[in-house]
Amino acid sequence: MRWGEVDLDAAVWIIPAARMKAGKLHRVPLSPPAVALLRRIRPEQPITEALVFDGTKPGRPLSDMSLTCVLRRMNSVSASGPPLWRDPVQNKPIRVHGFRSTFRVWAAECTSYPREIVEAALAHTLRDQVEAAYARTDLLERRRPLMTEWAAFASERR
């Protein structure tokens, strides 16, 4: 995420097509907590190309291994018992890509949002070419409440 891609007033992050797997621009509605966080950390005069979240080296993004290492530490066995960060069905350690799966399962099981809204939030493309030809919207405004509910769920303390 770069500062030039973030519009805090419109509460949207616009990811350029060049950085998307499908090669298509993707707009992400930002939840109120996300906007509040970004406002807190935003420099007075942000540089358009500057990263919002630097990696260990300034000006460099987080590496692919950054979150993987965090998850490995979270999954390490402690003296207090087995690791808690496991898939409850398969009892396997969670993985970075699993966060997307978690969102998808939560949306399907805990909300009543239509499938196309959830799939648009994940930037999934339509496989049916006829249906894709008629899909002329990214459903941004319909995805806003979904992302706000996800933010509330993800930040809930259990």
Secondary structure, DSSP 4 states (H G I P E B T S, - for coil): -BGGGEETTTTEEEE-GGGSTTSS-EEEEPPHHHHHHHHHH--SS--TTSBSSB-SSTTSBPPHHHHHHHHHHHHS-BTTBS-S-B-TTT-PBP-TTHHHHHHHHHHHHH----HHHHHHHTTPPPS-HHHHHH-----HHHHHHHHHHHHHHHH---
